[in-house]
Amino acid sequence: MLSAQDLALDYRTGGSVAHAVDTVSLSVEHGSFVGLIGPSGSGKSSLMYLLSGLKRPTRGSVAFDGHDYDDISTPGLIRLRRQRFGFVFQQHFLINYLSTLENVMVGAVKRNHEAVAYAQELLRRIGLGDKLRQRPYQLSIGQRQRVAVAR
């Protein structure tokens, strides 16, 4: 389970303080899908950064499976994100000089025939099996987003 208790993230902007996330508590059960909606600037991305351990909160705590993020090292948080979380960022963050297949393989720990076959299968499942060698600039925005999801 992913849980947050009284989570807050403040930014100093000049002489004032902006409250990007202000006292949020939540619990997300294993196997759940969560979507955050709200107006631009309401703290959705900031909350995701906190829940994933990409940012440390100003106040409050985040835990995954009972392990508080404050007790997990930076390499441990990186491992947790790589193995247990999936992200769809607002920007696709694809590498323009790599093919679609290579972009999906960027996160692969091993680059063997099995990993290549798995990446090809992922792209086939999202309707891009015929675009393995295309570069991001040759794809539509929606196709780029799907490549990012497959990655």
C-alpha positions in Angstrom: 0.0 0.0 0.0 1.1 3.5 -0.8 0.2 6.0 1.9 0.8 9.7 2.7 0.1 11.4 6.0 -0.3 15.2 6.3 1.9 15.7 3.2 3.1 19.2 2.3 5.5 20.8 -0.2 6.4 24.5 0.1 8.4 26.6 -2.3 10.1 29.9 -1.5 9.4 32.4 -4.3 11.2 35.6 -3.5 9.9 36.8 -0.1 6.8 34.6 0.0 6.0 30.9 0.3 4.0 28.9 -2.2 2.1 25.9 -0.9 2.3 23.4 -3.8 0.9 20.6 -1.7 -0.9 21.5 1.5 -1.7 18.7 4.1 -2.7 15.8 1.9 -3.4 12.4 3.3 -4.3 9.3 1.2 -4.0 5.5 0.9 -3.7 3.6 -2.3 -4.2 -0.2 -2.3 -2.1 -2.5 -4.4 -3.4 -3.0 -7.9 -5.2 0.4 -7.9 -5.1 2.9 -10.7 -5.1 6.5 -9.6 -5.7 9.6 -11.6 -5.2 13.2 -10.4 -7.3 15.9 -11.9 -7.4 19.6 -11.2 -6.6 23.0 -12.7 -3.1 23.9 -13.9 -0.9 24.8 -11.0 -3.0 23.0 -8.4 -0.2 20.7 -7.3 -0.9 17.5 -9.2 2.6 17.0 -10.4 4.1 18.1 -7.1 2.0 15.5 -5.3 3.2 12.8 -7.8 6.8 13.8 -7.2 6.3 13.4 -3.4 4.4 10.1 -3.7 7.2 8.6 -5.9 10.0 9.9 -3.7 11.3 12.2 -6.5 11.0 15.1 -4.1 11.1 15.2 -0.3 8.2 16.8 1.5 8.4 19.9 3.6 6.2 18.2 6.1 4.4 14.9 6.5 5.4 11.4 5.4 5.1 8.9 2.6 5.4 5.1 2.9 5.2 2.1 0.6 4.3 -1.3 2.1 4.9 0.2 5.6 8.4 1.5 4.8 8.7 5.2 5.4 10.6 7.0 2.6 12.6 8.8 5.2 14.1 5.4 6.1 14.9 4.5 2.5 18.2 5.5 0.8 18.2 7.4 -2.5 19.4 4.2 -4.3 16.6 2.3 -2.5 14.0 4.9 -3.8 15.3 4.5 -7.3 14.9 0.8 -7.1 11.4 1.1 -5.7 10.4 3.4 -8.6 11.9 1.2 -11.2 10.4 -2.0 -9.9 7.0 -1.0 -8.4 5.7 2.3 -10.0 4.6 3.3 -13.4 4.5 6.9 -14.5 3.0 8.8 -17.4 4.5 12.2 -17.4 2.9 15.2 -19.1 5.8 15.4 -21.4 6.9 12.1 -23.1 10.6 12.6 -22.6 11.6 10.5 -25.5 15.1 10.7 -26.9 14.8 12.1 -30.5 17.9 10.3 -31.9 16.7 6.8 -30.8 14.1 4.7 -32.5 10.8 3.8 -30.9 12.1 0.4 -29.9 15.3 1.9 -28.5 13.3 4.5 -26.5 11.3 1.6 -24.9 14.5 -0.2 -24.1 16.1 2.8 -22.4 15.0 1.5 -19.0 15.9 -2.1 -19.6 18.5 -3.4 -17.1 19.7 -6.1 -19.6 19.7 -5.7 -23.4 19.3 -9.3 -24.5 17.0 -11.0 -27.1 14.4 -11.5 -24.5 14.3 -7.8 -23.6 14.1 -6.8 -27.2 11.3 -9.3 -27.8 9.4 -7.9 -24.8 9.8 -4.3 -25.9 8.6 -5.3 -29.4 5.5 -7.0 -27.8 4.7 -4.0 -25.7 4.8 -1.8 -28.8 2.6 -4.3 -30.7 0.1 -4.2 -27.9 -0.2 -0.5 -28.0 -0.7 -0.4 -31.8 2.9 0.6 -32.7 4.3 -2.7 -33.8 4.9 -1.2 -37.3 6.7 1.8 -35.9 9.7 0.1 -34.3 12.3 2.0 -36.3 10.6 5.4 -36.4 12.1 8.3 -34.5 9.9 10.3 -32.1 9.6 13.3 -34.5 8.1 10.9 -37.0 5.2 10.0 -34.6 2.1 11.8 -33.6 1.9 13.3 -30.1 -0.5 10.4 -29.1 1.9 7.8 -30.4 4.8 9.4 -28.6 2.8 9.3 -25.3 2.1 5.5 -25.9 5.8 4.9 -26.4 6.5 6.6 -23.1 3.8 4.4 -21.5 5.5 1.3 -22.9 8.8 2.4 -21.6 
